[in-house]
Amino acid sequence: MPELPEVQTIVNELNLKIKGNVINNVWTSKENLIRNISFDKFKKEIKGKKILNIQRRAKYIIFELSDNYILLVHLKMTGHFLLGKWNIEGGKANPIIEGPIKTDSYNQHVHIIFYLDQEKELGFSDVRQFGKIELYTKEEFKNVKEINKLGVEPLTKEFTFDCFKSIIKNTKTNIKKLLMDQEKIAGIGNVYASEILFLAKINPLRNTKTLNELELKNIYDAIKIILNKALKFQGNSISDYRKVDGKKGDYQNHALVYGKRGENCPNCEGKIKYVKINQRGTFYCPLCQK
């Protein structure tokens, strides 16, 4: 699932390439991707709206539109936006411009296309179709529970070490589960939780109650280091995630442990192990992270 670095990379690219454009029309082959209203109503309401700004909150993409509308998108496991051109044939979107949008199989599942002015087309590719797109007025958006219950953003000034310690203080769970709890800290998922804990040399199964102040500081610092590193490399494309131009991010080529089961630990003589924690695959070094 795309996490904070992937979603922020998409948001950065969309702001550069479509901010200020007007949505002239929309097509879909899967009306149920529009979750909160009918597609006919969605199409009617979104026509003519100008894209004023695009933001990220946790793993959500928030389009601020004219006339006080909000377009809310969650990519879920396999969703991503593509800026390209498509022909619609037999109810299917076929890419017509040469390059990764046309040749990469992960980009071949465009089910929604937003037709913008200046002849731009913004497609939403989602092979498993778990993604969701919702349209709200600004007043309605204030009451969206999924957004209101999100925790602190880890790359903001509000996320101080004292803030992190206060989050930990009232918990009793394994540290990997806590890092992935969106109501505690927003945006960290499975990939970067493994990377953060390896850098901090903390076993992912450690109970939060057993962590001392130095260990907490190491985790806190690692959160910022790993997320900023992943932003620098524009996300992890070990699976479905692609950038707006259809190209891969590069973090998978710089990962510390994620996806490296059985390989040598970069820090010691250990071998990277793979276990499932809370039903999610986890990579760690049993020597570095005792």
C-alpha positions as CSV (number, residue, x, y, z in Angstrom):
1,M,0.0,0.0,0.0
2,P,1.4,3.5,-0.8
3,E,2.5,5.2,2.4
4,L,3.4,8.8,3.3
5,P,6.4,9.1,0.9
6,E,4.5,7.6,-2.1
7,V,1.4,9.7,-1.5
8,Q,3.4,12.9,-0.9
9,T,5.4,12.3,-4.2
10,I,2.1,12.0,-6.1
11,V,0.8,15.1,-4.4
12,N,3.9,17.1,-5.3
13,E,3.8,16.0,-8.9
14,L,0.1,16.7,-9.3
15,N,0.5,20.2,-7.8
16,L,3.2,20.9,-10.4
17,K,1.3,19.5,-13.3
18,I,-2.4,20.1,-12.9
19,K,-2.9,22.7,-10.1
20,G,-5.1,25.4,-11.7
21,N,-6.6,23.2,-14.3
22,V,-10.4,22.8,-14.7
23,I,-12.2,19.4,-14.8
24,N,-14.2,19.3,-18.0
25,N,-15.5,15.8,-17.8
26,V,-15.0,12.4,-16.2
27,W,-15.2,8.8,-17.5
28,T,-15.2,5.5,-15.6
29,S,-15.4,1.8,-16.2
30,K,-16.0,1.1,-12.5
31,E,-18.7,3.4,-11.0
32,N,-18.3,1.7,-7.6
33,L,-14.9,3.4,-7.2
34,I,-17.0,6.5,-6.4
35,R,-17.9,5.6,-2.8
36,N,-20.2,8.2,-1.3
37,I,-22.5,9.3,-4.1
38,S,-23.7,7.9,-7.4
39,F,-21.4,8.3,-10.4
40,D,-24.0,10.4,-12.3
41,K,-24.2,12.9,-9.4
42,F,-20.4,12.8,-9.1
43,K,-20.0,13.6,-12.8
44,K,-22.5,16.4,-12.7
45,E,-21.1,18.1,-9.6
46,I,-17.4,17.8,-10.5
47,K,-17.7,19.3,-14.1
48,G,-16.3,22.8,-14.3
49,K,-14.5,22.6,-11.0
50,K,-11.0,24.2,-10.8
51,I,-8.3,22.4,-9.0
52,L,-7.1,25.0,-6.5
53,N,-4.7,22.9,-4.4
54,I,-3.7,19.3,-3.7
55,Q,-2.7,18.1,-0.2
56,R,-1.8,14.9,1.6
57,R,-3.2,13.8,5.0
58,A,-1.8,10.5,6.2
59,K,-2.3,8.3,3.1
60,Y,-5.2,10.4,1.7
61,I,-5.0,12.8,-1.2
62,I,-7.2,15.9,-0.8
63,F,-8.1,18.0,-3.9
64,E,-9.4,21.4,-3.0
65,L,-11.7,22.4,-5.8
66,S,-13.6,25.6,-6.6
67,D,-17.1,26.3,-5.3
68,N,-16.1,24.8,-1.9
69,Y,-15.8,21.2,-3.0
70,I,-13.3,18.6,-1.8
71,L,-12.3,15.5,-3.8
72,L,-10.9,12.9,-1.4
73,V,-8.9,9.9,-2.7
74,H,-7.4,6.9,-0.9
75,L,-5.2,4.8,-3.1
76,K,-5.6,1.7,-0.9
77,M,-3.3,-1.2,-2.0
78,T,-2.8,-0.7,-5.7
79,G,-4.2,2.7,-6.7
80,H,-2.1,5.5,-8.4
81,F,-2.7,8.5,-10.6
82,L,-1.3,8.8,-14.1
83,L,-1.1,11.9,-16.4
84,G,-1.4,10.6,-20.0
85,K,-3.7,10.0,-22.9
86,W,-6.2,7.2,-23.5
87,N,-8.6,5.9,-26.1
88,I,-11.8,4.3,-24.8
89,E,-12.6,1.1,-26.6
90,G,-15.1,-1.5,-25.5
91,G,-15.4,0.2,-22.1
92,K,-11.6,0.0,-21.5
93,A,-9.0,2.7,-21.4
94,N,-6.1,2.1,-23.7
95,P,-3.0,4.3,-23.4
96,I,-1.9,5.9,-26.6
97,I,1.4,7.6,-25.7
98,E,4.6,5.6,-25.8
99,G,6.4,5.1,-22.5
100,P,5.9,3.4,-19.1
101,I,2.2,4.3,-19.0
102,K,1.8,2.1,-22.0
103,T,4.4,-0.6,-21.4
104,D,4.3,-1.1,-17.6
105,S,1.6,-3.7,-16.7
106,Y,1.1,-2.0,-13.4
107,N,-0.2,1.1,-15.3
108,Q,-2.7,-0.9,-17.4
109,H,-5.7,-0.7,-15.1
110,V,-7.1,2.8,-15.6
111,H,-10.7,2.8,-14.5
112,I,-11.3,6.6,-14.1
113,I,-10.2,9.4,-16.3
114,F,-10.6,13.1,-15.4
115,Y,-10.6,15.2,-18.6
116,L,-9.0,18.6,-17.8
117,D,-8.6,21.7,-19.8
118,Q,-5.4,22.2,-21.9
119,E,-6.1,18.7,-23.2
120,K,-4.7,17.0,-20.1
121,E,-6.0,13.6,-18.9
122,L,-5.6,12.3,-15.4
123,G,-6.2,8.6,-15.0
124,F,-6.6,6.5,-11.9
125,S,-5.2,3.0,-12.2
126,D,-6.1,0.4,-9.6
127,V,-5.8,-3.3,-10.4
128,R,-7.5,-4.5,-7.3
129,Q,-10.1,-1.7,-7.2
130,F,-9.9,-1.2,-3.5
131,G,-9.2,2.5,-3.9
132,K,-11.9,5.0,-3.1
133,I,-12.9,8.4,-4.5
134,E,-15.4,10.6,-2.7
135,L,-16.7,14.1,-3.3
136,Y,-17.8,16.4,-0.5
137,T,-18.7,20.0,0.1
138,K,-16.3,21.7,2.5
139,E,-19.0,21.6,5.2
140,E,-19.5,17.9,4.7
141,F,-15.8,17.3,4.7
142,K,-15.5,18.7,8.2
143,N,-17.4,15.7,9.4
144,V,-15.5,12.9,7.6
145,K,-14.6,10.5,10.5
146,E,-11.7,8.8,8.7
147,I,-9.9,12.2,8.5
148,N,-10.9,13.6,11.8
149,K,-9.5,10.6,13.8
150,L,-6.1,10.7,12.1
151,G,-3.0,11.1,14.3
152,V,-0.1,13.6,14.1
153,E,1.9,14.0,10.9
154,P,5.4,12.7,11.5
155,L,7.2,15.3,9.4
156,T,5.6,18.3,10.9
157,K,6.9,20.6,13.7
158,E,4.0,19.3,15.9
159,F,5.6,15.9,16.0
160,T,8.2,16.6,18.7
161,F,10.0,14.0,20.8
162,D,7.7,14.9,23.7
163,C,4.7,14.3,21.4
164,F,6.1,10.9,20.5
165,K,6.7,10.0,24.1
166,S,3.1,11.0,25.0
167,I,1.8,8.7,22.3
168,I,3.9,5.8,23.6
169,K,3.0,6.5,27.2
170,N,-0.6,5.3,27.1
171,T,0.0,2.2,24.9
172,K,0.7,-1.4,25.5
173,T,1.4,-3.1,22.2
174,N,4.3,-4.0,19.9
175,I,6.1,-1.1,18.5
176,K,5.6,-2.0,14.9
177,K,1.8,-2.1,15.3
178,L,2.0,1.3,17.0
179,L,4.0,2.9,14.2
180,M,1.4,1.7,11.8
181,D,-1.6,2.9,13.8
182,Q,-3.0,5.8,11.8
183,E,-4.8,7.2,14.8
184,K,-1.5,7.6,16.6
185,I,0.9,8.6,13.8
186,A,-0.4,9.3,10.3
187,G,1.2,7.9,7.2
188,I,3.6,5.2,8.2
189,G,2.8,1.7,6.9
190,N,4.3,-1.7,6.6
191,V,7.4,-0.9,4.5
192,Y,8.7,2.1,6.5
193,A,7.9,0.6,9.9
194,S,10.3,-2.2,9.1
195,E,12.9,0.2,7.9
196,I,12.5,2.6,10.8
197,L,12.9,-0.1,13.4
198,F,15.9,-1.6,11.7
199,L,17.6,1.8,11.7
200,A,16.7,2.3,15.4
201,K,17.9,-1.3,16.2
202,I,14.6,-2.1,17.9
203,N,13.0,-5.5,17.5
204,P,9.5,-5.0,15.9
205,L,7.9,-7.2,18.6
206,R,9.1,-5.1,21.5
207,N,6.3,-4.0,23.7
208,T,6.1,-0.2,23.9
209,K,6.1,-0.4,27.7
210,T,9.6,-1.9,27.7
211,L,11.2,0.9,25.6
212,N,13.5,3.3,27.5
213,E,14.0,7.0,26.7
214,L,17.2,6.4,24.5
215,E,15.4,3.7,22.5
216,L,12.4,6.0,22.0
217,K,14.7,8.8,20.8
218,N,16.3,6.4,18.3
219,I,12.9,5.4,16.9
220,Y,11.8,9.1,16.8
221,D,15.0,10.1,14.9
222,A,14.7,7.0,12.6
223,I,11.1,8.0,11.7
224,K,12.2,11.3,10.3
225,I,15.4,9.9,8.6
226,I,13.6,7.1,6.8
227,L,10.6,9.1,5.7
228,N,12.8,11.9,4.3
229,K,15.1,9.3,2.6
230,A,12.0,7.7,1.0
231,L,10.8,11.2,-0.2
232,K,14.2,11.9,-1.7
233,F,13.9,8.6,-3.7
234,Q,10.3,9.3,-4.6
235,G,8.8,6.3,-3.0
236,N,9.0,2.5,-3.1
237,S,8.0,0.6,-6.3
238,I,8.6,-2.9,-5.1
239,S,5.0,-3.5,-6.0
240,D,2.2,-1.5,-7.7
241,Y,3.1,2.1,-6.9
242,R,4.1,4.3,-9.8
243,K,4.7,8.1,-10.1
244,V,2.4,10.3,-12.2
245,D,4.5,9.8,-15.3
246,G,4.2,6.0,-14.9
247,K,7.8,5.6,-13.8
248,K,8.9,3.7,-10.7
249,G,10.1,5.3,-7.5
250,D,13.6,4.4,-6.4
251,Y,13.5,3.6,-2.7
252,Q,13.5,-0.2,-3.2
253,N,17.0,0.2,-4.5
254,H,18.1,1.8,-1.3
255,A,16.0,-0.1,1.3
256,L,17.8,-1.4,4.4
257,V,15.8,-4.6,5.1
258,Y,12.4,-4.5,3.5
259,G,12.1,-7.2,0.8
260,K,15.5,-8.7,1.6
261,R,14.7,-11.9,3.4
262,G,17.7,-14.2,3.6
263,E,20.1,-11.5,2.5
264,N,23.1,-10.3,4.6
265,C,22.4,-7.6,7.2
266,P,24.0,-4.3,6.1
267,N,25.3,-3.8,9.6
268,C,26.4,-7.1,10.9
269,E,26.9,-10.8,10.1
270,G,23.2,-11.6,10.5
271,K,20.7,-12.7,7.9
272,I,17.5,-10.7,7.3
273,K,14.5,-12.6,8.6
274,Y,10.8,-12.4,7.6
275,V,8.0,-12.9,10.0
276,K,4.3,-11.9,10.1
277,I,3.3,-9.4,12.8
278,N,-0.4,-8.6,13.1
279,Q,-0.8,-10.3,9.7
280,R,1.7,-8.0,8.0
281,G,5.1,-9.1,6.6
282,T,8.0,-7.8,8.6
283,F,11.7,-7.8,7.9
284,Y,14.4,-7.5,10.6
285,C,17.8,-8.6,11.7
286,P,17.7,-10.9,14.7
287,L,21.2,-9.9,15.7
288,C,20.9,-6.1,15.4
289,Q,17.3,-6.1,16.7
290,K,17.4,-8.5,19.6
